[in-house]
């Protein structure tokens, strides 16, 4: 039997977020184990993020930091409360200044983060929170680190990628690892990068907890053989941003349609690149369909209708959307970058291609189009992989052990059992 924290708070830049449903699943998994978890978001999400009932319910119970700080006298009151404990306040101020990036602008941002931390610390103290966890290692982790100093509570964060790793020195990744109670790394690759940018003395804090899915959510996918080789229906789900490599995908699809004219592609998501992508796809007519954002349940429905999933990104961490596709029994084509190979085993659960390689991506698409039986075998193996290693409830139990017992000795923490929580 072990003691649990009185209350945990999760901090993210935007919650719930349509691209970060794995955080919602993790919170739900922790609560199902009996842990008290509050959710805090820097910004309130727009209506495009609240597609389903789970997202709308999460939004109703989340504390929104920026709008609270801007309302009435909340920020001045939080400052006065902090100055009543001058030792803590000036330690936090020194920490903010000492962990700033070069340049005047970066210094000003640190003061903004400190202001957010003042408001959040007052809120967490009032709520009896004893541990603050941030998803991602950038600005929200900076706010979490400063809040923990002000509120005298523990903090930790989840290290993702690639955005977490673009500017590790600017975001003082090594300092955050040094001060965190633990760091939940989503993959071996993410952990290795954390090791690269931190003191070896702190490597034992780096533990691997996958993001995950609830496999049954995607078990509705039909497994009906297709007639002929030209009807392959491909699916992409994600932000419509340059980093996702969709221009490469559209080039590869157009080339593959020269020999397989029945190929189709559904693109789920939205973003700054959408207008340009729609223009590029226009010559293919109805073969390419854009849906905009969809909820978790809606994504499961479109996965059920697809034959294969394709992710052409230039950079990734360990994409949850690939887990969703594999849970649905769909073969996946994915880039050979970062931690993707920890999920997609080339030729067994999908096909790995070099990022940016139009010819290689076209070949993988044509391979699935001409051999649907092989695609079904890949999909079945992928489903088994997700069930074994990427079940969100089991991964939530792993991070629950970190909250309750610290980093321990195991690289992959053993899932915490409900009877272990006192």
C-alpha positions as CSV (number, residue, x, y, z in Angstrom):
1,X,0.0,0.0,0.0
2,X,1.3,3.4,-0.9
3,X,0.1,6.9,-0.3
4,X,-1.2,9.0,-3.1
5,X,-0.8,12.7,-3.7
6,X,-3.7,14.6,-2.2
7,X,-4.4,16.2,-5.6
8,X,-2.7,16.3,-9.0
9,X,-3.1,19.2,-11.5
10,X,-2.4,18.8,-15.2
11,X,-1.3,21.9,-17.1
12,X,-1.3,22.2,-20.8
13,X,-1.3,25.1,-23.3
14,X,-4.8,24.3,-24.5
15,X,-7.1,21.7,-23.0
16,X,-9.0,19.9,-24.3
17,X,-7.3,20.0,-27.7
18,X,-8.4,18.2,-30.8
19,X,-4.8,17.2,-31.5
20,X,-4.1,16.1,-28.0
21,X,-6.9,13.7,-27.1
22,X,-4.2,11.4,-25.5
23,X,-4.0,13.9,-22.6
24,X,-7.8,13.6,-22.0
25,X,-7.4,9.8,-22.0
26,X,-4.6,10.0,-19.6
27,X,-6.5,12.2,-17.2
28,X,-9.6,9.9,-17.5
29,X,-7.3,6.8,-16.8
30,X,-5.8,8.4,-13.6
31,X,-9.3,9.3,-12.3
32,X,-10.5,5.8,-13.0
33,X,-7.7,4.6,-10.7
34,X,-9.0,6.8,-7.9
35,X,-6.5,9.7,-8.2
36,X,-7.7,13.3,-7.9
37,X,-6.8,15.2,-11.0
38,X,-7.6,18.8,-11.8
39,X,-7.0,20.2,-15.3
40,X,-5.6,23.6,-16.0
41,X,-5.2,25.2,-19.5
42,X,-3.3,28.3,-20.3
43,X,-5.9,29.2,-23.0
44,X,-9.5,28.2,-23.5
45,X,-10.1,26.1,-26.7
46,X,-12.3,27.3,-29.5
47,X,-15.4,25.4,-30.5
48,X,-13.5,23.4,-33.1
49,X,-11.8,21.6,-30.2
50,X,-15.1,20.7,-28.5
51,X,-16.4,18.2,-31.1
52,X,-17.5,15.4,-28.7
53,X,-19.2,15.1,-25.3
54,X,-15.9,14.1,-23.6
55,X,-14.3,17.3,-24.8
56,X,-17.2,19.5,-23.8
57,X,-17.3,17.9,-20.4
58,X,-13.6,18.4,-19.9
59,X,-13.9,22.1,-20.9
60,X,-16.6,22.7,-18.2
61,X,-14.3,21.5,-15.4
62,X,-11.0,23.0,-16.5
63,X,-9.4,26.1,-14.9
64,X,-8.4,28.6,-17.6
65,X,-5.3,30.5,-16.6
66,X,-5.1,33.5,-18.9
67,X,-8.7,34.5,-18.7
68,X,-8.6,34.2,-14.9
69,X,-5.4,36.3,-14.8
70,X,-7.0,39.0,-16.9
71,X,-10.3,39.1,-14.9
72,X,-10.7,41.8,-12.3
73,X,-8.0,42.0,-9.6
74,X,-6.9,38.3,-9.8
75,X,-3.4,39.1,-10.9
76,X,-2.8,41.9,-8.3
77,X,-4.3,39.8,-5.6
78,X,-2.0,36.9,-6.5
79,X,1.0,39.2,-6.5
80,X,0.1,40.5,-3.0
81,X,-0.4,36.9,-1.8
82,X,3.1,36.0,-3.2
83,X,4.8,39.0,-1.6
84,X,3.4,37.9,1.7
85,X,6.0,35.0,1.4
86,X,8.9,37.1,0.0
87,X,11.5,34.3,0.2
88,X,9.4,32.1,-2.2
89,X,8.6,35.0,-4.4
90,X,12.2,36.2,-4.9
91,X,13.4,32.6,-5.4
92,X,10.8,32.2,-8.2
93,X,11.8,35.5,-9.7
94,X,15.4,34.5,-9.7
95,X,14.5,31.2,-11.2
96,X,12.6,32.9,-14.0
97,X,15.5,35.3,-14.7
98,X,18.2,32.6,-14.6
99,X,16.3,30.3,-17.0
100,X,15.5,32.9,-19.6
101,X,16.6,32.6,-23.1
102,X,19.0,35.2,-24.6
103,X,17.4,38.5,-25.7
104,X,15.2,41.2,-24.2
105,X,12.0,39.6,-25.6
106,X,12.8,36.3,-23.9
107,X,13.2,38.0,-20.6
108,X,9.9,39.7,-20.9
109,X,8.2,36.4,-21.7
110,X,9.7,35.0,-18.5
111,X,8.0,37.7,-16.6
112,X,4.7,36.9,-18.3
113,X,5.2,33.2,-17.3
114,X,5.9,34.3,-13.8
115,X,2.7,36.3,-13.7
116,X,0.8,33.2,-14.9
117,X,2.6,31.2,-12.2
118,X,1.5,33.7,-9.5
119,X,-2.2,33.2,-10.4
120,X,-1.8,29.5,-10.7
121,X,0.1,29.0,-7.5
122,X,-2.6,30.8,-5.6
123,X,-5.3,28.6,-7.2
124,X,-3.4,25.4,-6.5
125,X,-2.8,26.2,-2.9
126,X,-6.5,26.9,-2.4
127,X,-7.3,23.6,-4.1
128,X,-4.8,21.6,-2.0
129,X,-2.8,20.4,-5.1
130,X,0.5,18.8,-4.2
131,X,1.8,17.8,-7.6
132,X,1.7,19.8,-10.9
133,X,2.3,18.0,-14.2
134,X,2.8,19.6,-17.6
135,X,2.4,18.0,-21.0
136,X,5.2,19.3,-23.3
137,X,8.5,20.9,-22.2
138,X,8.1,24.4,-23.6
139,X,6.2,27.3,-22.2
140,X,3.7,25.4,-20.1
141,X,6.6,23.5,-18.4
142,X,8.2,26.8,-17.6
143,X,5.0,28.0,-16.0
144,X,4.8,24.7,-14.1
145,X,8.3,25.0,-12.9
146,X,7.8,28.5,-11.6
147,X,4.4,27.6,-10.0
148,X,6.0,24.7,-8.2
149,X,8.6,27.0,-6.7
150,X,5.9,29.5,-5.6
151,X,3.5,26.9,-4.2
152,X,6.2,24.6,-2.7
153,X,4.9,21.6,-4.6
154,X,6.4,18.9,-6.8
155,X,6.3,19.2,-10.5
156,X,7.0,16.9,-13.5
157,X,6.4,17.0,-17.2
158,X,5.9,14.8,-20.2
159,X,8.6,15.0,-22.9
160,X,7.2,14.6,-26.4
161,X,8.8,15.8,-29.6
162,X,9.7,17.1,-32.0
163,X,8.6,20.6,-30.9
164,X,10.0,20.0,-27.4
165,X,13.4,19.3,-28.9
166,X,13.7,22.0,-31.6
167,X,15.2,24.5,-29.1
168,X,16.2,22.6,-26.0
169,X,18.6,25.3,-24.8
170,X,16.1,28.1,-25.2
171,X,13.6,26.1,-23.1
172,X,16.3,25.1,-20.6
173,X,15.4,21.4,-20.9
174,X,18.3,20.4,-18.8
175,X,17.3,22.7,-16.0
176,X,13.7,21.4,-16.1
177,X,14.8,17.8,-15.9
178,X,17.1,18.7,-13.0
179,X,14.2,20.3,-11.0
180,X,11.4,17.8,-12.0
181,X,10.4,14.9,-9.7
182,X,10.3,12.8,-12.8
183,X,10.1,13.2,-16.6
184,X,7.6,11.0,-18.5
185,X,9.2,10.3,-21.9
186,X,6.9,9.1,-24.6
187,X,9.5,6.9,-26.3
188,X,13.0,5.6,-26.1
189,X,13.9,8.3,-28.6
190,X,12.5,11.1,-26.4
191,X,14.3,9.7,-23.4
192,X,17.6,9.6,-25.3
193,X,17.2,13.3,-26.3
194,X,16.5,14.1,-22.7
195,X,19.7,12.4,-21.7
196,X,21.6,14.3,-24.4
197,X,20.5,17.7,-22.9
198,X,20.7,16.9,-19.2
199,X,23.3,16.0,-16.5
200,X,23.8,12.2,-16.2
201,X,23.1,12.6,-12.5
202,X,19.4,13.2,-13.5
203,X,19.0,10.4,-16.0
204,X,17.2,8.2,-13.4
205,X,14.3,10.7,-13.5
206,X,13.7,9.9,-17.2
207,X,11.1,7.2,-17.4
208,X,9.2,5.9,-20.4
209,X,5.4,6.1,-20.4
210,X,3.7,5.9,-23.8
211,X,0.8,8.0,-24.9
212,X,-2.0,5.6,-25.7
213,X,-5.5,4.9,-27.0
214,X,-8.4,2.8,-25.9
215,X,-8.2,0.0,-28.4
216,X,-11.9,-1.0,-28.3
217,X,-12.8,2.5,-29.5
218,X,-11.4,1.6,-32.9
219,X,-12.5,-2.1,-33.0
220,X,-15.5,-1.3,-35.2
221,X,-13.4,-1.2,-38.4
222,X,-14.9,-3.7,-41.0
223,X,-12.5,-6.2,-42.5
224,X,-14.3,-6.7,-45.8
225,X,-12.1,-7.5,-48.8
226,X,-12.1,-4.9,-51.5
227,X,-12.9,-5.8,-55.1
228,X,-10.0,-5.0,-57.4
229,X,-6.9,-3.1,-56.8
230,X,-8.0,0.5,-57.6
231,X,-10.3,1.2,-54.7
232,X,-7.7,1.8,-51.9
233,X,-9.1,4.5,-49.5
234,X,-6.2,6.3,-47.7
235,X,-6.7,8.4,-44.6
236,X,-4.6,11.1,-43.0
237,X,-5.5,12.7,-39.6
238,X,-3.6,15.6,-38.1
239,X,-2.8,19.3,-38.3
240,X,-2.7,20.8,-41.8
241,X,0.8,22.3,-41.3
242,X,3.9,22.1,-43.4
243,X,5.6,19.8,-40.9
244,X,3.1,17.1,-41.7
245,X,4.4,16.7,-45.2
246,X,1.0,16.7,-46.9
247,X,2.4,18.3,-50.1
248,X,4.6,15.3,-50.5
249,X,1.6,13.0,-50.0
250,X,-0.5,14.8,-52.6
251,X,2.4,14.5,-55.1
252,X,2.8,10.8,-54.4
253,X,-1.0,10.2,-54.6
254,X,-1.2,12.0,-58.0
255,X,1.7,9.9,-59.3
256,X,0.2,6.6,-58.0
257,X,-3.2,7.5,-59.5
258,X,-1.6,7.3,-63.0
259,X,-1.6,3.5,-62.6
260,X,-4.3,3.2,-59.9
261,X,-6.9,5.8,-60.8
262,X,-9.4,4.6,-58.1
263,X,-7.1,5.7,-55.2
264,X,-8.8,8.0,-52.8
265,X,-7.6,10.1,-49.8
266,X,-9.5,11.6,-46.9
267,X,-7.7,14.4,-45.0
268,X,-9.0,15.0,-41.4
269,X,-7.9,18.1,-39.6
270,X,-7.3,21.8,-40.2
271,X,-4.5,24.4,-40.0
272,X,-2.6,27.1,-41.8
273,X,-1.8,25.0,-44.8
274,X,-5.3,24.0,-45.7
275,X,-6.0,26.5,-48.5
276,X,-2.8,25.7,-50.3
277,X,-3.4,22.0,-49.9
278,X,-6.9,22.3,-51.3
279,X,-5.5,24.1,-54.3
280,X,-2.9,21.4,-54.9
281,X,-5.6,18.7,-54.5
282,X,-8.1,20.3,-56.8
283,X,-6.9,18.6,-60.0
284,X,-7.7,15.2,-58.5
285,X,-11.3,16.3,-57.9
286,X,-13.4,14.1,-55.5
287,X,-10.5,11.7,-55.0
288,X,-9.3,14.0,-52.2
289,X,-11.7,15.0,-49.5
290,X,-11.1,17.5,-46.6
291,X,-13.3,17.1,-43.5
292,X,-11.9,19.6,-41.1
293,X,-11.6,18.7,-37.4
294,X,-13.4,15.7,-36.1
295,X,-14.0,14.3,-32.6
296,X,-12.5,11.1,-31.2
297,X,-15.7,9.2,-32.1
298,X,-15.8,10.7,-35.6
299,X,-12.2,9.8,-36.2
300,X,-13.0,6.2,-35.2
301,X,-15.8,6.3,-37.8
302,X,-13.7,7.5,-40.7
303,X,-11.0,5.0,-39.7
304,X,-13.6,2.2,-40.0
305,X,-14.3,3.4,-43.6
306,X,-10.6,3.6,-44.7
307,X,-8.4,0.8,-46.0
308,X,-5.0,2.3,-44.9
309,X,-3.5,5.2,-43.0
310,X,-0.7,7.4,-44.2
311,X,1.4,9.9,-42.3
312,X,4.0,11.7,-44.5
313,X,5.4,14.0,-41.8
314,X,8.9,15.5,-41.8
315,X,9.2,15.3,-38.0
316,X,7.2,13.4,-35.4
317,X,7.5,12.1,-31.8
318,X,5.5,8.9,-31.4
319,X,2.2,9.8,-33.1
320,X,-1.0,8.8,-31.3
321,X,-2.9,8.9,-34.5
322,X,-0.8,6.0,-35.7
323,X,-1.8,4.1,-32.6
324,X,-5.4,4.8,-33.5
325,X,-5.0,3.5,-37.0
326,X,-3.3,0.3,-35.8
327,X,-6.0,-0.2,-33.2
328,X,-8.5,0.0,-36.0
329,X,-6.6,-2.8,-37.8
330,X,-5.4,-0.5,-40.6
331,X,-2.0,-0.9,-42.2
332,X,0.0,2.3,-41.9
333,X,2.6,4.1,-44.0
334,X,4.8,6.3,-41.8
335,X,8.1,8.2,-41.9
336,X,11.3,6.7,-40.6
337,X,11.8,9.5,-38.1
338,X,12.3,9.8,-34.3
339,X,10.3,7.2,-32.3
340,X,8.0,6.1,-35.1
341,X,9.9,2.8,-35.6
342,X,9.1,2.0,-32.0
343,X,5.5,1.6,-33.1
344,X,5.7,0.7,-36.8
345,X,7.8,-2.3,-37.6
346,X,8.5,-2.2,-41.4
347,X,6.8,-5.1,-43.2
348,X,5.1,-6.3,-40.1
349,X,2.7,-3.6,-38.9
350,X,3.1,-1.2,-41.8
351,X,5.6,0.4,-44.1
352,X,8.3,2.9,-43.2
353,X,9.5,5.4,-45.8
354,X,12.0,8.2,-45.7
355,X,10.5,11.5,-44.9
356,X,10.1,13.7,-48.0
357,X,10.6,10.8,-50.4
358,X,7.8,11.1,-53.0
359,X,9.0,8.0,-54.9
360,X,9.2,5.9,-51.8
361,X,5.8,7.0,-50.6
362,X,4.2,6.3,-54.0
363,X,5.7,2.8,-54.0
364,X,4.3,2.1,-50.5
365,X,0.8,3.3,-51.6
366,X,1.0,1.1,-54.7
367,X,2.1,-1.8,-52.7
368,X,-1.0,-1.6,-50.5
369,X,-3.2,-1.0,-53.5
370,X,-2.0,-4.1,-55.3
371,X,-1.9,-6.5,-52.3
372,X,-4.9,-5.9,-50.0
373,X,-4.4,-9.3,-48.3
374,X,-0.9,-8.2,-47.2
375,X,-2.5,-5.0,-45.9
376,X,-4.9,-6.9,-43.7
377,X,-2.1,-8.9,-42.2
378,X,-0.2,-5.8,-41.4
379,X,-3.3,-4.3,-39.8
380,X,-3.9,-7.4,-37.6
381,X,-0.3,-7.3,-36.4
382,X,-0.6,-3.6,-35.7
383,X,-3.7,-4.1,-33.6
384,X,-1.9,-6.7,-31.4
385,X,1.0,-4.2,-30.9
386,X,-1.3,-1.4,-29.7
387,X,-3.2,-3.7,-27.4
388,X,0.1,-4.9,-25.8
389,X,2.0,-1.6,-25.5
390,X,-0.2,1.4,-26.1
391,X,-3.4,0.9,-24.1
392,X,-4.1,4.3,-22.6
393,X,-5.5,2.8,-19.3
394,X,-2.3,0.8,-18.7
395,X,-0.1,3.7,-19.6
396,X,-2.1,5.9,-17.2
397,X,-1.4,3.3,-14.5
398,X,2.3,3.6,-15.3
399,X,2.4,7.4,-14.8
400,X,0.2,6.9,-11.7
401,X,3.1,5.0,-10.1
402,X,5.4,7.8,-10.9
403,X,3.0,10.3,-9.2
404,X,2.6,8.0,-6.1
405,X,6.1,6.5,-5.8
406,X,8.5,8.6,-7.8
407,X,10.7,7.4,-10.7
408,X,11.8,4.2,-9.1
409,X,14.2,1.7,-10.7
410,X,12.3,0.6,-13.8
411,X,12.7,2.3,-17.1
412,X,9.1,1.4,-17.9
413,X,7.2,1.8,-14.6
414,X,5.0,-1.1,-13.6
415,X,1.3,-0.2,-13.8
416,X,0.0,0.9,-10.4
417,X,-2.8,-1.3,-9.2
418,X,-5.9,0.2,-7.6
419,X,-5.3,-1.8,-4.4
420,X,-1.9,-0.1,-4.0
421,X,-3.5,3.3,-3.5
422,X,-4.4,4.1,0.0
